[in-house]
Amino acid sequence: MSRNTVSKALNGQKVPERTRQIILNKAIVMGYKGISLTTTNMNVIKNKIHILIVTNKPLANLSFFMATVKGMEQCIEGKDIILFQYMILDSSDMSHDAFHQYLSTNQISGIIGIEIFNDDIIQMILNTELPVTFIDCHRFINQFSGDFDVILMDNFYSIYELVQRLILNQTTKFGFIGDFTHCRGFYERFIGLKETLSNNGLTYNAAYSITEPDHCPYGQVGWMLEHIQKLPELPQAFVCANDSIAITVIHALNQLNISIPNEIQVIGFDNISESEHIVPSLTTIHTPKEQLGQEAIQLVINRILNPGIASRISYIRTSTLIRNSTK
């Protein structure tokens, strides 16, 4: 970065927040003096609760979680609570030292992890021994020990009910699109599909599915189109891990001149704003995103005030939105 950008970040002048955070984190690691004054408010009230939102990708690129953070901000309005944000890109020694320095400098009381699925980063967060709440989580979160809670959407039953509806309308061949090992939410949606099929005497056929690792470009229409064309046979319906994937699927099917929903039906999850405006509009599961943020705040505060309470996994109820991508 330029000398001018670094100077502005260190002196509290206006620069993009992500740029400021990268520069300050690096400065802490390099031992710059006085950084504690620029990484926190000069007039921080010591009896305030300081909650850190941790991600491993920029929140600005995640519209779903921007709504979640808005819910957090609504929940703390008028209260002695301050929100901080921090992004961990990896769990290297340098990142580890910078993270712990940041926690100490800003007197962090508790942590909310958003979309933290990496084993090493999860363990680094839990090793702080601070109260933690994860929004969605590692598929096998129970293998970790520490003082933490998890909050999830109702993934299983919402998919179960929607797939059951399609089965009653004579749909019997389903595929899943997304890496179901990526996180607990994706995994529960996948299991919801398989369980519904099993309870109706149907068998899940992996040949109808695209379940490549999550680092693959699921958001690229060309990639999705190519993988759909590689399927030995097309199903009657695709259940997608989230709306973003489902929207890419719709674009790919449109380019292939495959009629939706007459030839293939498409189901998403999350109800992001784009799901209503794509053609055809996307049948999806509505998730109350702001409530998710509010519940996360309440869980971590409860753990701050009541240290040592048993870990818990909580679910927020979702609802089905039937649109034009299904019959």
VOTI-75016 format. One record per residue (C-alpha): z, y, x. Coordinates in steps of 0.05 Angstrom, whole numbers, always signed. Last residue first. Layout:
REM residues N
PT      Z      Y      X
PT      Z      Y      X
...
END
This chain:
REM residues 327
PT      Z      Y      X
PT   -194   -521   -899
PT   -173   -494   -831
PT   -200   -437   -788
PT   -199   -390   -849
PT   -125   -374   -853
PT    -61   -412   -870
PT     +0   -379   -839
PT    +58   -428   -830
PT   +130   -405   -818
PT   +179   -407   -760
PT   +254   -419   -757
PT   +290   -399   -693
PT   +318   -456   -651
PT   +380   -458   -607
PT   +395   -501   -545
PT   +467   -499   -523
PT   +509   -498   -460
PT   +584   -508   -470
PT   +629   -448   -462
PT   +650   -433   -390
PT   +650   -357   -395
PT   +663   -326   -463
PT   +647   -252   -457
PT   +587   -262   -412
PT   +566   -324   -453
PT   +569   -285   -518
PT   +529   -230   -484
PT   +476   -280   -463
PT   +470   -309   -532
PT   +468   -242   -568
PT   +413   -216   -523
PT   +371   -279   -532
PT   +380   -275   -608
PT   +353   -204   -608
PT   +293   -223   -565
PT   +275   -281   -611
PT   +285   -236   -671
PT   +231   -190   -642
PT   +183   -248   -637
PT   +190   -277   -707
PT   +141   -335   -696
PT    +84   -346   -745
PT    +50   -413   -738
PT    -26   -410   -740
PT    -90   -414   -780
PT   -138   -369   -743
PT   -186   -320   -774
PT   -258   -343   -771
PT   -277   -298   -739
PT   -221   -267   -697
PT   -180   -212   -730
PT   -118   -249   -753
PT   -107   -288   -689
PT   -115   -224   -647
PT    -47   -199   -669
PT     -9   -258   -641
PT    +12   -309   -693
PT    +51   -355   -645
PT    +16   -423   -652
PT    -57   -442   -662
PT    -94   -491   -707
PT   -170   -502   -707
PT   -212   -542   -757
PT   -276   -576   -736
PT   -340   -590   -776
PT   -328   -549   -838
PT   -273   -505   -808
PT   -306   -477   -766
PT   -379   -495   -759
PT   -402   -517   -690
PT   -457   -470   -665
PT   -438   -485   -593
PT   -424   -411   -581
PT   -379   -411   -643
PT   -343   -472   -616
PT   -329   -435   -550
PT   -304   -372   -585
PT   -259   -414   -630
PT   -231   -452   -571
PT   -216   -387   -534
PT   -178   -364   -596
PT   -139   -429   -598
PT   -118   -422   -526
PT    -91   -352   -539
PT    -60   -376   -603
PT    -16   -429   -571
PT    -13   -502   -553
PT    -76   -516   -594
PT    -82   -568   -649
PT   -156   -584   -653
PT   -183   -615   -718
PT   -238   -662   -741
PT   -244   -692   -671
PT   -305   -688   -627
PT   -329   -750   -590
PT   -339   -767   -517
PT   -309   -699   -498
PT   -349   -667   -441
PT   -378   -614   -487
PT   -308   -590   -504
PT   -294   -585   -429
PT   -355   -542   -416
PT   -341   -496   -475
PT   -269   -486   -451
PT   -291   -467   -380
PT   -344   -419   -408
PT   -295   -388   -457
PT   -244   -372   -403
PT   -172   -369   -429
PT   -156   -441   -412
PT   -170   -425   -339
PT   -134   -484   -306
PT    -64   -468   -280
PT    -36   -504   -341
PT    -58   -573   -317
PT   -114   -604   -360
PT    -96   -628   -429
PT   -162   -626   -467
PT   -158   -675   -525
PT   -202   -720   -568
PT   -203   -776   -517
PT   -127   -775   -518
PT   -128   -811   -586
PT    -63   -804   -626
PT    -59   -861   -675
PT    -54   -857   -750
PT     -6   -894   -797
PT    +18   -830   -830
PT    +85   -829   -793
PT    +47   -840   -728
PT     +1   -781   -739
PT    +60   -735   -755
PT    +97   -759   -694
PT    +38   -747   -648
PT    +27   -676   -672
PT   +101   -657   -668
PT   +103   -689   -599
PT    +49   -640   -576
PT    +85   -581   -607
PT   +150   -604   -574
PT   +114   -608   -506
PT    +84   -538   -512
PT   +152   -508   -527
PT   +188   -547   -472
PT   +140   -523   -419
PT    +77   -540   -380
PT    +77   -615   -394
PT    +37   -605   -458
PT    -20   -574   -418
PT    -64   -546   -474
PT   -112   -571   -526
PT    -91   -628   -572
PT   -141   -669   -611
PT   -137   -695   -683
PT   -178   -746   -722
PT   -151   -761   -792
PT   -166   -701   -836
PT   -168   -724   -909
PT   -136   -662   -941
PT    -68   -697   -940
PT    -78   -703   -865
PT    -89   -628   -860
PT    -23   -614   -895
PT    +13   -664   -851
PT    -14   -628   -790
PT    +16   -563   -816
PT    +84   -594   -833
PT    +90   -630   -766
PT    +69   -568   -727
PT   +125   -527   -759
PT   +172   -586   -751
PT   +164   -593   -676
PT   +159   -522   -650
PT   +217   -487   -684
PT   +219   -429   -635
PT   +264   -435   -575
PT   +328   -406   -547
PT   +362   -437   -486
PT   +433   -427   -462
PT   +461   -426   -392
PT   +523   -437   -350
PT   +500   -488   -299
PT   +469   -556   -292
PT   +395   -573   -293
PT   +368   -640   -318
PT   +375   -616   -389
PT   +317   -568   -379
PT   +268   -626   -380
PT   +207   -589   -408
PT   +227   -526   -371
PT   +245   -469   -417
PT   +230   -425   -476
PT   +270   -360   -475
PT   +324   -378   -424
PT   +394   -349   -429
PT   +437   -343   -366
PT   +510   -327   -350
PT   +516   -314   -275
PT   +530   -371   -227
PT   +475   -342   -181
PT   +455   -415   -169
PT   +427   -417   -239
PT   +373   -366   -221
PT   +355   -403   -157
PT   +353   -469   -195
PT   +305   -441   -247
PT   +262   -412   -190
PT   +259   -479   -155
PT   +241   -519   -218
PT   +187   -471   -241
PT   +186   -461   -317
PT   +211   -390   -325
PT   +176   -363   -387
PT   +227   -308   -399
PT   +294   -314   -364
PT   +351   -272   -391
PT   +405   -259   -339
PT   +477   -236   -343
PT   +526   -185   -314
PT   +482   -152   -262
PT   +519   -102   -218
PT   +454    -67   -199
PT   +462    -73   -124
PT   +491   -143   -128
PT   +436   -171   -172
PT   +382   -136   -130
PT   +412   -164    -65
PT   +411   -233    -96
PT   +337   -226   -114
PT   +317   -197    -47
PT   +351   -254    -10
PT   +318   -308    -53
PT   +250   -275    -50
PT   +254   -275    +27
PT   +279   -346    +29
PT   +221   -368    -15
PT   +231   -381    -89
PT   +165   -352   -115
PT   +136   -295   -155
PT   +202   -270   -182
PT   +195   -209   -227
PT   +254   -165   -245
PT   +271   -123   -306
PT   +335    -85   -322
PT   +367    -75   -390
PT   +430    -33   -399
PT   +485    -48   -449
PT   +540     -1   -473
PT   +513     -2   -544
PT   +473    +51   -583
PT   +410    +10   -582
PT   +424    -59   -552
PT   +391   -100   -608
PT   +331    -54   -614
PT   +318    -60   -540
PT   +322   -136   -544
PT   +273   -137   -602
PT   +224    -94   -562
PT   +231   -145   -506
PT   +207   -199   -554
PT   +149   -156   -576
PT   +130   -149   -503
PT   +138   -224   -500
PT    +80   -239   -546
PT    +37   -186   -514
PT    +43   -218   -446
PT     +3   -180   -394
PT    +52   -122   -392
PT   +107   -172   -378
PT    +81   -182   -308
PT    +89   -255   -284
PT   +149   -295   -259
PT   +198   -265   -307
PT   +271   -243   -304
PT   +303   -196   -354
PT   +369   -172   -324
PT   +428   -153   -367
PT   +478    -99   -344
PT   +539    -93   -389
PT   +568    -23   -384
PT   +639    -16   -357
PT   +615    +13   -291
PT   +577    +71   -321
PT   +514    +80   -280
PT   +505   +153   -260
PT   +456   +146   -202
PT   +415    +96   -241
PT   +395    +36   -201
PT   +343    +15   -151
PT   +338    +84   -118
PT   +411    +91    -97
PT   +416    +19    -74
PT   +357    +33    -28
PT   +401    +78    +14
PT   +387    +42    +79
PT   +325     -1    +88
PT   +344    -72   +107
PT   +274   -104   +108
PT   +293   -148    +48
PT   +316    -88     +8
PT   +252    -50    +25
PT   +210   -109     +1
PT   +246   -111    -66
PT   +238    -35    -72
PT   +163    -38    -57
PT   +150    -95   -106
PT   +191    -61   -160
PT   +157     +6   -152
PT    +88    -27   -157
PT   +110    -64   -221
PT   +136     +2   -250
PT    +72    +40   -237
PT    +88   +102   -196
PT   +124   +167   -215
PT   +174   +193   -164
PT   +240   +159   -150
PT   +241   +173    -75
PT   +228   +103    -52
PT   +170    +93   -100
PT   +138   +160    -82
PT   +143   +146     -7
PT   +112    +77    -15
PT    +54   +106    -54
PT    +42   +161     -2
PT    +45   +111    +56
PT    -10    +71    +22
PT     +0     +0     +0
END
